[in-house]
Structures are given as C-alpha cells and as structure tokens.
C-alpha cells in the first residue's frame, strides 16, 4: 500500500512539473516559436485534472524495475502517457488530428518532451521518498 501511495503522489508531483513546463513554454512563446498551438489556460480545473491523471499514470512506477536508474525508468515510462495523448486524446477527444498534428508538426515532439519531464520528476520523487 505504501508503494502505491508513493507512486501516486510522485506521479502527481510529476504532473505538476509537467503542467508548469507546458504553461511556461507557452507563456514564454516557445511553443509558438516552434509552430505549435498548445495554449494552456492555468485554471484550477485544468491543473486538477492533469495532477490526478499524473498520479494515476504514476502507478506505472509500482513494479520494481530499473529502480537503480530512475532517469531511464522515467524516460521509458513517459512513452505510455505520450502514446495515449497522441493516439487517443488529440484525435478522438479533442479532434486535433492524428498525433495532434493540427496543432503543429512538432506537437508529438513537444508532448514527448513534456511527458519526459513528468517521468523523470516522478522517478526522482520516488527515489527521494525512501
């Protein structure tokens, strides 16, 4: 039970870091400069949903593999939320095209980058919680 709680909490912290990275890149014009139309609105509803889902995704960290290499584990596990975002959320829920390409051709790369932030922060938070 303790491991589940730690992974959920760490995933939520990772999601907070991810959300702040997305917002900062938009706020400083980085996403626009890359031709990507990701424009998050920093509201409690936007942030809450992302933090809860980040915690749920954090449960991927429960199985004890690559625990001695948190950077690698975070990188590998960040692929899963990236694939869901690109193959389910963007095309089916948000109607932004396959891989979210209607938002810009570099959208998949940015989504993967932001999810790497989530994965690494989550993995390091789990490691530091011990």
FITI-445045 format. One record per residue: x, y, z of N, C-alpha, C, O in turn; residue number from 1. Coordinates in nm, 4 decimals, decimal comma, padded with zeros to 6 digits. Example, Ala and Ser with C-alpha at 12.3 -4.5 7.8 and 13.67 -1.06 7.14 Angstrom:
// residues 2
+----------+----------+----------+----------+----------+----------+----------+----------+----------+----------+----------+----------+-----+
!    neast !   nnorth !      nup !   caeast !  canorth !     caup !    ceast !   cnorth !      cup !    oeast !   onorth !      oup ! num !
+----------+----------+----------+----------+----------+----------+----------+----------+----------+----------+----------+----------+-----+
!  01,3190 ! -00,5690 !  00,7800 !  01,2300 ! -00,4500 !  00,7800 !  01,3200 ! -00,3300 !  00,7800 !  01,4236 ! -00,3319 !  00,8465 !   1 !
!  01,2850 ! -00,2250 !  00,7080 !  01,3670 ! -00,1060 !  00,7140 !  01,2900 !  00,0030 !  00,7870 !  01,3409 !  00,1138 !  00,8039 !   2 !
+----------+----------+----------+----------+----------+----------+----------+----------+----------+----------+----------+----------+-----+
This chain:
// residues 130
+----------+----------+----------+----------+----------+----------+----------+----------+----------+----------+----------+----------+-----+
!    neast !   nnorth !      nup !   caeast !  canorth !     caup !    ceast !   cnorth !      cup !    oeast !   onorth !      oup ! num !
+----------+----------+----------+----------+----------+----------+----------+----------+----------+----------+----------+----------+-----+
!  00,0825 ! -00,1192 !  00,0000 !  00,0000 !  00,0000 !  00,0000 !  00,0870 !  00,1258 !  00,0000 !  00,0569 !  00,2236 ! -00,0683 !   1 !
!  00,1951 !  00,1212 !  00,0778 !  00,2840 !  00,2367 !  00,0852 !  00,3410 !  00,2701 ! -00,0529 !  00,3476 !  00,3868 ! -00,0915 !   2 !
!  00,3818 !  00,1673 ! -00,1262 !  00,4391 !  00,1876 ! -00,2612 !  00,3358 !  00,2517 ! -00,3538 !  00,3706 !  00,3401 ! -00,4321 !   3 !
!  00,2104 !  00,2095 ! -00,3464 !  00,1048 !  00,2686 ! -00,4293 !  00,0875 !  00,4172 ! -00,3995 !  00,0767 !  00,4992 ! -00,4906 !   4 !
!  00,0851 !  00,4503 ! -00,2709 !  00,0679 !  00,5901 ! -00,2309 !  00,1863 !  00,6763 ! -00,2746 !  00,1684 !  00,7889 ! -00,3209 !   5 !
!  00,3062 !  00,6226 ! -00,2597 !  00,4257 !  00,6973 ! -00,3004 !  00,4240 !  00,7206 ! -00,4516 !  00,4532 !  00,8308 ! -00,4982 !   6 !
!  00,3899 !  00,6173 ! -00,5270 !  00,3895 !  00,6307 ! -00,6731 !  00,2804 !  00,7255 ! -00,7202 !  00,3017 !  00,8035 ! -00,8130 !   7 !
!  00,1629 !  00,7195 ! -00,6566 !  00,0563 !  00,8124 ! -00,6934 !  00,0982 !  00,9560 ! -00,6622 !  00,0829 !  01,0450 ! -00,7460 !   8 !
!  00,1500 !  00,9782 ! -00,5436 !  00,1936 !  01,1131 ! -00,5054 !  00,3054 !  01,1647 ! -00,5938 !  00,3048 !  01,2809 ! -00,6344 !   9 !
!  00,4013 !  01,0782 ! -00,6236 !  00,5127 !  01,1178 ! -00,7105 !  00,4627 !  01,1481 ! -00,8513 !  00,5091 !  01,2425 ! -00,9152 !  10 !
!  00,3684 !  01,0680 ! -00,8994 !  00,3107 !  01,0940 ! -01,0317 !  00,2370 !  01,2271 ! -01,0347 !  00,2410 !  01,2987 ! -01,1348 !  11 !
!  00,1703 !  01,2598 ! -00,9257 !  00,1009 !  01,3891 ! -00,9160 !  00,2014 !  01,5043 ! -00,9155 !  00,1793 !  01,6070 ! -00,9797 !  12 !
!  00,3111 !  01,4866 ! -00,8429 !  00,4163 !  01,5884 ! -00,8426 !  00,4769 !  01,6022 ! -00,9829 !  00,5019 !  01,7133 ! -01,0296 !  13 !
!  00,4999 !  01,4893 ! -01,0490 !  00,5495 !  01,4921 ! -01,1866 !  00,4544 !  01,5654 ! -01,2792 !  00,4970 !  01,6397 ! -01,3676 !  14 !
!  00,3247 !  01,5441 ! -01,2582 !  00,2242 !  01,6118 ! -01,3406 !  00,2240 !  01,7627 ! -01,3148 !  00,2022 !  01,8419 ! -01,4065 !  15 !
!  00,2479 !  01,8015 ! -01,1909 !  00,2589 !  01,9449 ! -01,1612 !  00,3781 !  02,0040 ! -01,2350 !  00,3675 !  02,1113 ! -01,2943 !  16 !
!  00,4915 !  01,9344 ! -01,2317 !  00,6107 !  01,9817 ! -01,3036 !  00,5835 !  01,9868 ! -01,4536 !  00,6224 !  02,0824 ! -01,5206 !  17 !
!  00,5170 !  01,8845 ! -01,5063 !  00,4804 !  01,8804 ! -01,6487 !  00,3913 !  01,9997 ! -01,6838 !  00,4147 !  02,0688 ! -01,7829 !  18 !
!  00,2898 !  02,0227 ! -01,6020 !  00,1952 !  02,1314 ! -01,6286 !  00,2636 !  02,2680 ! -01,6251 !  00,2360 !  02,3543 ! -01,7085 !  19 !
!  00,3520 !  02,2866 ! -01,5292 !  00,4255 !  02,4135 ! -01,5219 !  00,5183 !  02,4295 ! -01,6420 !  00,5366 !  02,5407 ! -01,6915 !  20 !
!  00,5767 !  02,3198 ! -01,6891 !  00,6629 !  02,3263 ! -01,8079 !  00,5821 !  02,3618 ! -01,9316 !  00,6244 !  02,4449 ! -02,0120 !  21 !
!  00,4654 !  02,2989 ! -01,9473 !  00,3776 !  02,3306 ! -02,0614 !  00,3381 !  02,4774 ! -02,0565 !  00,3475 !  02,5481 ! -02,1568 !  22 !
!  00,2939 !  02,5231 ! -01,9399 !  00,2493 !  02,6607 ! -01,9259 !  00,3646 !  02,7587 ! -01,9488 !  00,3469 !  02,8602 ! -02,0162 !  23 !
!  00,4827 !  02,7292 ! -01,8933 !  00,5978 !  02,8188 ! -01,9096 !  00,6403 !  02,8276 ! -02,0553 !  00,6708 !  02,9361 ! -02,1046 !  24 !
!  00,6426 !  02,7149 ! -02,1240 !  00,6805 !  02,7177 ! -02,2662 !  00,5804 !  02,7973 ! -02,3485 !  00,6185 !  02,8666 ! -02,4429 !  25 !
!  00,4533 !  02,7878 ! -02,3134 !  00,3531 !  02,8693 ! -02,3821 !  00,3695 !  03,0165 ! -02,3429 !  00,3679 !  03,1045 ! -02,4290 !  26 !
!  00,3853 !  03,0424 ! -02,2140 !  00,3944 !  03,1787 ! -02,1635 !  00,5138 !  03,2545 ! -02,2217 !  00,5036 !  03,3736 ! -02,2510 !  27 !
!  00,6254 !  03,1864 ! -02,2382 !  00,7454 !  03,2496 ! -02,2927 !  00,7517 !  03,2435 ! -02,4450 !  00,8511 !  03,2852 ! -02,5045 !  28 !
!  00,6477 !  03,1924 ! -02,5078 !  00,6404 !  03,1915 ! -02,6535 !  00,7208 !  03,0817 ! -02,7211 !  00,7405 !  03,0853 ! -02,8426 !  29 !
!  00,7671 !  02,9851 ! -02,6446 !  00,8481 !  02,8783 ! -02,7036 !  00,7641 !  02,7905 ! -02,7948 !  00,8065 !  02,7575 ! -02,9056 !  30 !
!  00,6451 !  02,7522 ! -02,7491 !  00,5608 !  02,6664 ! -02,8328 !  00,5198 !  02,7388 ! -02,9611 !  00,5179 !  02,6786 ! -03,0685 !  31 !
!  00,4871 !  02,8666 ! -02,9505 !  00,4500 !  02,9432 ! -03,0691 !  00,5676 !  02,9557 ! -03,1652 !  00,5498 !  02,9459 ! -03,2866 !  32 !
!  00,6868 !  02,9770 ! -03,1122 !  00,8056 !  02,9876 ! -03,1969 !  00,8331 !  02,8572 ! -03,2710 !  00,8916 !  02,8580 ! -03,3793 !  33 !
!  00,7906 !  02,7448 ! -03,2123 !  00,8077 !  02,6152 ! -03,2768 !  00,6898 !  02,5795 ! -03,3675 !  00,6864 !  02,4716 ! -03,4266 !  34 !
!  00,5945 !  02,6702 ! -03,3778 !  00,4795 !  02,6479 ! -03,4649 !  00,3759 !  02,5536 ! -03,4071 !  00,2998 !  02,4917 ! -03,4815 !  35 !
!  00,3721 !  02,5420 ! -03,2748 !  00,2774 !  02,4534 ! -03,2078 !  00,1773 !  02,5379 ! -03,1308 !  00,2147 !  02,6288 ! -03,0568 !  36 !
!  00,0505 !  02,5070 ! -03,1491 ! -00,0570 !  02,5849 ! -03,0886 ! -00,1068 !  02,5237 ! -02,9578 ! -00,2272 !  02,5061 ! -02,9395 !  37 !
! -00,0166 !  02,4921 ! -02,8689 ! -00,0561 !  02,4481 ! -02,7356 ! -00,0698 !  02,5735 ! -02,6504 !  00,0279 !  02,6441 ! -02,6252 !  38 !
! -00,1920 !  02,6001 ! -02,6065 ! -00,2165 !  02,7216 ! -02,5293 ! -00,2929 !  02,6855 ! -02,4025 ! -00,4151 !  02,6998 ! -02,3984 !  39 !
! -00,2240 !  02,6393 ! -02,2999 ! -00,2936 !  02,6018 ! -02,1770 ! -00,3439 !  02,7237 ! -02,1016 ! -00,2814 !  02,8297 ! -02,1029 !  40 !
! -00,4555 !  02,7071 ! -02,0373 ! -00,5101 !  02,8118 ! -01,9522 ! -00,4939 !  02,7636 ! -01,8090 ! -00,5559 !  02,6650 ! -01,7690 !  41 !
! -00,4126 !  02,8312 ! -01,7331 ! -00,3807 !  02,7883 ! -01,5972 ! -00,5003 !  02,8147 ! -01,5060 ! -00,5086 !  02,9179 ! -01,4395 !  42 !
! -00,5918 !  02,7194 ! -01,5048 ! -00,7082 !  02,7266 ! -01,4170 ! -00,7029 !  02,6086 ! -01,3210 ! -00,6349 !  02,5098 ! -01,3485 !  43 !
! -00,7730 !  02,6174 ! -01,2096 ! -00,7753 !  02,5027 ! -01,1173 ! -00,8271 !  02,3744 ! -01,1838 ! -00,7769 !  02,2655 ! -01,1562 !  44 !
! -00,9269 !  02,3875 ! -01,2706 ! -00,9830 !  02,2699 ! -01,3377 ! -00,8794 !  02,2042 ! -01,4284 ! -00,8663 !  02,0818 ! -01,4281 !  45 !
! -00,8063 !  02,2830 ! -01,5054 ! -00,7030 !  02,2307 ! -01,5956 ! -00,5938 !  02,1617 ! -01,5145 ! -00,5513 !  02,0509 ! -01,5475 !  46 !
! -00,5494 !  02,2272 ! -01,4097 ! -00,4411 !  02,1742 ! -01,3282 ! -00,4850 !  02,0511 ! -01,2495 ! -00,4102 !  01,9537 ! -01,2410 !  47 !
! -00,6034 !  02,0539 ! -01,1928 ! -00,6531 !  01,9422 ! -01,1125 ! -00,6594 !  01,8140 ! -01,1948 ! -00,6107 !  01,7098 ! -01,1508 !  48 !
! -00,7182 !  01,8205 ! -01,3125 ! -00,7308 !  01,7015 ! -01,3974 ! -00,5931 !  01,6449 ! -01,4319 ! -00,5734 !  01,5234 ! -01,4295 !  49 !
! -00,4997 !  01,7311 ! -01,4634 ! -00,3655 !  01,6867 ! -01,5001 ! -00,2932 !  01,6218 ! -01,3808 ! -00,2228 !  01,5222 ! -01,3972 !  50 !
! -00,3109 !  01,6786 ! -01,2618 ! -00,2449 !  01,6243 ! -01,1434 ! -00,3035 !  01,4879 ! -01,1063 ! -00,2295 !  01,3959 ! -01,0716 !  51 !
! -00,4355 !  01,4749 ! -01,1134 ! -00,4977 !  01,3456 ! -01,0825 ! -00,4532 !  01,2399 ! -01,1829 ! -00,4155 !  01,1293 ! -01,1441 !  52 !
! -00,4573 !  01,2737 ! -01,3130 ! -00,4141 !  01,1764 ! -01,4137 ! -00,2655 !  01,1450 ! -01,4010 ! -00,2239 !  01,0315 ! -01,4241 !  53 !
! -00,1861 !  01,2437 ! -01,3649 ! -00,0439 !  01,2184 ! -01,3421 ! -00,0222 !  01,1193 ! -01,2296 !  00,0672 !  01,0350 ! -01,2368 !  54 !
! -00,1043 !  01,1291 ! -01,1250 ! -00,0963 !  01,0337 ! -01,0153 ! -00,1360 !  00,8939 ! -01,0594 ! -00,0730 !  00,7953 ! -01,0210 !  55 !
! -00,2402 !  00,8860 ! -01,1400 ! -00,2821 !  00,7550 ! -01,1912 ! -00,1722 !  00,6956 ! -01,2788 ! -00,1389 !  00,5778 ! -01,2654 !  56 !
! -00,1159 !  00,7764 ! -01,3680 ! -00,0045 !  00,7280 ! -01,4502 !  00,1158 !  00,6923 ! -01,3643 !  00,1953 !  00,6065 ! -01,4029 !  57 !
!  00,1306 !  00,7555 ! -01,2500 !  00,2404 !  00,7257 ! -01,1598 !  00,2380 !  00,5819 ! -01,1100 !  00,3406 !  00,5298 ! -01,0663 !  58 !
!  00,1227 !  00,5177 ! -01,1162 !  00,1129 !  00,3788 ! -01,0738 !  00,1922 !  00,2861 ! -01,1657 !  00,2175 !  00,1710 ! -01,1302 !  59 !
!  00,2311 !  00,3345 ! -01,2824 !  00,3200 !  00,2561 ! -01,3691 !  00,4546 !  00,2296 ! -01,3018 !  00,5251 !  00,1353 ! -01,3375 !  60 !
!  00,4892 !  00,3124 ! -01,2053 !  00,6182 !  00,3006 ! -01,1376 !  00,6166 !  00,1972 ! -01,0243 !  00,7199 !  00,1730 ! -00,9619 !  61 !
!  00,5014 !  00,1367 ! -00,9975 !  00,4924 !  00,0394 ! -00,8885 !  00,5824 ! -00,0819 ! -00,9113 !  00,6562 ! -00,1191 ! -00,8201 !  62 !
!  00,5799 ! -00,1454 ! -01,0286 !  00,6687 ! -00,2616 ! -01,0469 !  00,8157 ! -00,2212 ! -01,0318 !  00,8597 ! -00,1216 ! -01,0892 !  63 !
!  00,8904 ! -00,2991 ! -00,9546 !  01,0293 ! -00,2621 ! -00,9261 !  01,1277 ! -00,3033 ! -01,0357 !  01,1977 ! -00,4037 ! -01,0222 !  64 !
!  01,1328 ! -00,2270 ! -01,1419 !  01,2347 ! -00,2497 ! -01,2452 !  01,3086 ! -00,1191 ! -01,2679 !  01,2497 ! -00,0114 ! -01,2584 !  65 !
!  01,4353 ! -00,1283 ! -01,2973 !  01,5218 ! -00,0126 ! -01,3209 !  01,5215 !  00,0874 ! -01,2055 !  01,5410 !  00,2069 ! -01,2276 !  66 !
!  01,4998 !  00,0402 ! -01,0830 !  01,4962 !  00,1323 ! -00,9692 !  01,6309 !  00,1994 ! -00,9450 !  01,6365 !  00,3082 ! -00,8877 !  67 !
!  01,7384 !  00,1358 ! -00,9878 !  01,8698 !  00,1962 ! -00,9690 !  01,9001 !  00,3001 ! -01,0766 !  02,0002 !  00,3713 ! -01,0681 !  68 !
!  01,8142 !  00,3088 ! -01,1772 !  01,8338 !  00,4060 ! -01,2855 !  01,7047 !  00,4857 ! -01,3072 !  01,6349 !  00,4641 ! -01,4062 !  69 !
!  01,6724 !  00,5782 ! -01,2149 !  01,5446 !  00,6493 ! -01,2233 !  01,5285 !  00,7316 ! -01,3504 !  01,4171 !  00,7442 ! -01,4013 !  70 !
!  01,6367 !  00,7878 ! -01,4025 !  01,6264 !  00,8673 ! -01,5248 !  01,5781 !  00,7802 ! -01,6402 !  01,4914 !  00,8205 ! -01,7178 !  71 !
!  01,6345 !  00,6616 ! -01,6505 !  01,5975 !  00,5698 ! -01,7584 !  01,4541 !  00,5213 ! -01,7393 !  01,3768 !  00,5159 ! -01,8350 !  72 !
!  01,4191 !  00,4864 ! -01,6170 !  01,2827 !  00,4411 ! -01,5885 !  01,1820 !  00,5506 ! -01,6221 !  01,0795 !  00,5234 ! -01,6846 !  73 !
!  01,2102 !  00,6739 ! -01,5814 !  01,1209 !  00,7852 ! -01,6124 !  01,1071 !  00,8081 ! -01,7614 !  00,9978 !  00,8361 ! -01,8106 !  74 !
!  01,2172 !  00,7965 ! -01,8331 !  01,2151 !  00,8138 ! -01,9787 !  01,1312 !  00,7054 ! -02,0455 !  01,0482 !  00,7350 ! -02,1314 !  75 !
!  01,1523 !  00,5816 ! -02,0067 !  01,0784 !  00,4705 ! -02,0675 !  00,9293 !  00,4801 ! -02,0365 !  00,8464 !  00,4655 ! -02,1264 !  76 !
!  00,8946 !  00,5045 ! -01,9106 !  00,7531 !  00,5073 ! -01,8735 !  00,6803 !  00,6304 ! -01,9261 !  00,5576 !  00,6299 ! -01,9351 !  77 !
!  00,7534 !  00,7352 ! -01,9609 !  00,6876 !  00,8542 ! -02,0172 !  00,6314 !  00,8266 ! -02,1563 !  00,5502 !  00,9042 ! -02,2067 !  78 !
!  00,6732 !  00,7182 ! -02,2179 !  00,6217 !  00,6820 ! -02,3506 !  00,4730 !  00,6497 ! -02,3439 !  00,3996 !  00,6799 ! -02,4380 !  79 !
!  00,4264 !  00,5884 ! -02,2338 !  00,2870 !  00,5460 ! -02,2246 !  00,1875 !  00,6624 ! -02,2248 !  00,0949 !  00,6609 ! -02,3059 !  80 !
!  00,2021 !  00,7636 ! -02,1376 !  00,1080 !  00,8762 ! -02,1469 !  00,1234 !  00,9540 ! -02,2781 !  00,0274 !  01,0138 ! -02,3268 !  81 !
!  00,2437 !  00,9529 ! -02,3346 !  00,2636 !  01,0197 ! -02,4637 !  00,1805 !  00,9530 ! -02,5715 !  00,1129 !  01,0206 ! -02,6491 !  82 !
!  00,1852 !  00,8211 ! -02,5767 !  00,1084 !  00,7476 ! -02,6779 ! -00,0418 !  00,7690 ! -02,6601 ! -00,1138 !  00,7844 ! -02,7588 !  83 !
! -00,0894 !  00,7702 ! -02,5370 ! -00,2317 !  00,7936 ! -02,5131 ! -00,2705 !  00,9341 ! -02,5581 ! -00,3742 !  00,9530 ! -02,6217 !  84 !
! -00,1875 !  01,0318 ! -02,5251 ! -00,2167 !  01,1696 ! -02,5668 ! -00,2218 !  01,1819 ! -02,7186 ! -00,3130 !  01,2437 ! -02,7736 !  85 !
! -00,1231 !  01,1225 ! -02,7863 ! -00,1126 !  01,1375 ! -02,9312 ! -00,2102 !  01,0508 ! -03,0092 ! -00,2559 !  01,0909 ! -03,1162 !  86 !
! -00,2431 !  00,9324 ! -02,9575 ! -00,3260 !  00,8381 ! -03,0333 ! -00,4719 !  00,8320 ! -02,9894 ! -00,5568 !  00,7795 ! -03,0615 !  87 !
! -00,5012 !  00,8866 ! -02,8693 ! -00,6391 !  00,8827 ! -02,8205 ! -00,6927 !  01,0233 ! -02,7938 ! -00,7939 !  01,0634 ! -02,8512 !  88 !
! -00,6249 !  01,0978 ! -02,7071 ! -00,6773 !  01,2280 ! -02,6635 ! -00,6868 !  01,3272 ! -02,7789 ! -00,7943 !  01,3814 ! -02,8046 !  89 !
! -00,5766 !  01,3517 ! -02,8486 ! -00,5798 !  01,4503 ! -02,9577 ! -00,6752 !  01,4109 ! -03,0700 ! -00,7598 !  01,4921 ! -03,1071 !  90 !
! -00,6659 !  01,2909 ! -03,1256 ! -00,7529 !  01,2616 ! -03,2402 ! -00,8985 !  01,2338 ! -03,2038 ! -00,9883 !  01,2755 ! -03,2770 !  91 !
! -00,9241 !  01,1653 ! -03,0940 ! -01,0608 !  01,1230 ! -03,0639 ! -01,1373 !  01,2197 ! -02,9743 ! -01,2547 !  01,2467 ! -02,9994 !  92 !
! -01,0735 !  01,2718 ! -02,8713 ! -01,1441 !  01,3598 ! -02,7794 ! -01,1380 !  01,5058 ! -02,8209 ! -01,2390 !  01,5761 ! -02,8164 !  93 !
! -01,0210 !  01,5517 ! -02,8610 ! -01,0049 !  01,6938 ! -02,8933 ! -01,0199 !  01,7250 ! -03,0414 ! -01,0244 !  01,8415 ! -03,0810 !  94 !
! -01,0275 !  01,6200 ! -03,1234 ! -01,0433 !  01,6361 ! -03,2693 ! -00,9336 !  01,7246 ! -03,3280 ! -00,9607 !  01,8132 ! -03,4091 !  95 !
! -00,8089 !  01,6995 ! -03,2857 ! -00,6933 !  01,7768 ! -03,3333 ! -00,6075 !  01,6966 ! -03,4304 ! -00,4910 !  01,7294 ! -03,4527 !  96 !
! -00,6648 !  01,5924 ! -03,4874 ! -00,5941 !  01,5137 ! -03,5871 ! -00,5044 !  01,4084 ! -03,5250 ! -00,4742 !  01,4103 ! -03,4056 !  97 !
! -00,4630 !  01,3164 ! -03,6109 ! -00,3740 !  01,2093 ! -03,5694 ! -00,2447 !  01,2695 ! -03,5159 ! -00,1830 !  01,3531 ! -03,5818 !  98 !
! -00,2039 !  01,2278 ! -03,3980 ! -00,0843 !  01,2767 ! -03,3279 ! -00,0933 !  01,4246 ! -03,2900 !  00,0061 !  01,4841 ! -03,2486 !  99 !
! -00,2112 !  01,4837 ! -03,3038 ! -00,2266 !  01,6257 ! -03,2721 ! -00,1620 !  01,7168 ! -03,3736 ! -00,1294 !  01,8315 ! -03,3429 ! 100 !
! -00,1430 !  01,6664 ! -03,4951 ! -00,0700 !  01,7432 ! -03,5971 ! -00,1421 !  01,8701 ! -03,6410 ! -00,0801 !  01,9593 ! -03,6991 ! 101 !
! -00,2714 !  01,8794 ! -03,6142 ! -00,3413 !  02,0045 ! -03,6453 ! -00,2941 !  02,1190 ! -03,5558 ! -00,3177 !  02,2359 ! -03,5863 ! 102 !
! -00,2289 !  02,0857 ! -03,4475 ! -00,1740 !  02,1876 ! -03,3579 ! -00,0344 !  02,2318 ! -03,3997 !  00,0186 !  02,3292 ! -03,3463 ! 103 !
!  00,0252 !  02,1609 ! -03,4948 !  00,1597 !  02,1921 ! -03,5418 !  00,2386 !  02,0640 ! -03,5619 !  00,2143 !  01,9638 ! -03,4946 ! 104 !
!  00,3319 !  02,0678 ! -03,6538 !  00,4060 !  01,9460 ! -03,6876 !  00,4989 !  01,8996 ! -03,5764 !  00,5338 !  01,7816 ! -03,5720 ! 105 !
!  00,5396 !  01,9872 ! -03,4877 !  00,6269 !  01,9471 ! -03,3779 !  00,5506 !  01,9083 ! -03,2508 !  00,6113 !  01,8848 ! -03,1463 ! 106 !
!  00,4186 !  01,9018 ! -03,2601 !  00,3375 !  01,8659 ! -03,1439 !  00,3802 !  01,7329 ! -03,0812 !  00,3975 !  01,7270 ! -02,9594 ! 107 !
!  00,3978 !  01,6253 ! -03,1600 !  00,4387 !  01,4991 ! -03,0972 !  00,5700 !  01,5099 ! -03,0197 !  00,5845 !  01,4509 ! -02,9126 ! 108 !
!  00,6637 !  01,5842 ! -03,0732 !  00,7924 !  01,6013 ! -03,0059 !  00,7753 !  01,6761 ! -02,8734 !  00,8344 !  01,6381 ! -02,7723 ! 109 !
!  00,6955 !  01,7809 ! -02,8741 !  00,6738 !  01,8574 ! -02,7505 !  00,5977 !  01,7752 ! -02,6469 !  00,6291 !  01,7803 ! -02,5280 ! 110 !
!  00,4986 !  01,7002 ! -02,6918 !  00,4236 !  01,6153 ! -02,5987 !  00,5186 !  01,5152 ! -02,5331 !  00,5131 !  01,4937 ! -02,4120 ! 111 !
!  00,6051 !  01,4544 ! -02,6132 !  00,7017 !  01,3599 ! -02,5577 !  00,7963 !  01,4304 ! -02,4608 !  00,8256 !  01,3765 ! -02,3541 ! 112 !
!  00,8443 !  01,5489 ! -02,4953 !  00,9328 !  01,6240 ! -02,4061 !  00,8643 !  01,6534 ! -02,2732 !  00,9229 !  01,6312 ! -02,1672 ! 113 !
!  00,7407 !  01,7032 ! -02,2778 !  00,6701 !  01,7369 ! -02,1540 !  00,6434 !  01,6119 ! -02,0696 !  00,6468 !  01,6182 ! -01,9467 ! 114 !
!  00,6170 !  01,4997 ! -02,1344 !  00,5963 !  01,3762 ! -02,0594 !  00,7269 !  01,3200 ! -02,0043 !  00,7261 !  01,2499 ! -01,9030 ! 115 !
!  00,8371 !  01,3493 ! -02,0688 !  00,9672 !  01,3127 ! -02,0111 !  00,9880 !  01,3894 ! -01,8805 !  01,0405 !  01,3344 ! -01,7837 ! 116 !
!  00,9472 !  01,5156 ! -01,8780 !  00,9545 !  01,5941 ! -01,7535 !  00,8753 !  01,5222 ! -01,6449 !  00,9235 !  01,5044 ! -01,5330 ! 117 !
!  00,7529 !  01,4809 ! -01,6791 !  00,6704 !  01,4063 ! -01,5828 !  00,7426 !  01,2801 ! -01,5354 !  00,7516 !  01,2552 ! -01,4152 ! 118 !
!  00,7932 !  01,2015 ! -01,6284 !  00,8552 !  01,0740 ! -01,5952 !  00,9778 !  01,0876 ! -01,5070 !  00,9952 !  01,0119 ! -01,4115 ! 119 !
!  01,0615 !  01,1827 ! -01,5386 !  01,1844 !  01,1993 ! -01,4611 !  01,1554 !  01,2558 ! -01,3224 !  01,2125 !  01,2096 ! -01,2236 ! 120 !
!  01,0676 !  01,3549 ! -01,3142 !  01,0318 !  01,4101 ! -01,1821 !  00,9657 !  01,3019 ! -01,0977 !  00,9936 !  01,2913 ! -00,9783 ! 121 !
!  00,8792 !  01,2221 ! -01,1575 !  00,8134 !  01,1140 ! -01,0843 !  00,9155 !  01,0127 ! -01,0324 !  00,9125 !  00,9748 ! -00,9153 ! 122 !
!  01,0047 !  00,9696 ! -01,1196 !  01,1058 !  00,8704 ! -01,0807 !  01,1968 !  00,9232 ! -00,9705 !  01,2299 !  00,8506 ! -00,8767 ! 123 !
!  01,2367 !  01,0484 ! -00,9816 !  01,3248 !  01,1055 ! -00,8785 !  01,2511 !  01,1262 ! -00,7473 !  01,3093 !  01,1083 ! -00,6403 ! 124 !
!  01,1239 !  01,1636 ! -00,7538 !  01,0458 !  01,1802 ! -00,6304 !  01,0293 !  01,0480 ! -00,5579 !  01,0333 !  01,0435 ! -00,4349 ! 125 !
!  01,0108 !  00,9406 ! -00,6328 !  01,0008 !  00,8082 ! -00,5711 !  01,1329 !  00,7722 ! -00,5048 !  01,1359 !  00,7224 ! -00,3922 ! 126 !
!  01,2402 !  00,7977 ! -00,5748 !  01,3721 !  00,7650 ! -00,5194 !  01,3996 !  00,8457 ! -00,3919 !  01,4505 !  00,7917 ! -00,2937 ! 127 !
!  01,3663 !  00,9739 ! -00,3938 !  01,3932 !  01,0596 ! -00,2779 !  01,2981 !  01,0317 ! -00,1608 !  01,3251 !  01,0737 ! -00,0482 ! 128 !
!  01,1873 !  00,9612 ! -00,1864 !  01,0919 !  00,9338 ! -00,0798 !  01,1366 !  00,8196 !  00,0115 !  01,0749 !  00,7946 !  00,1151 ! 129 !
!  01,2424 !  00,7516 ! -00,0265 !  01,2876 !  00,6354 !  00,0514 !  01,3806 !  00,6764 !  00,1628 !  01,4280 !  00,5914 !  00,2381 ! 130 !
+----------+----------+----------+----------+----------+----------+----------+----------+----------+----------+----------+----------+-----+
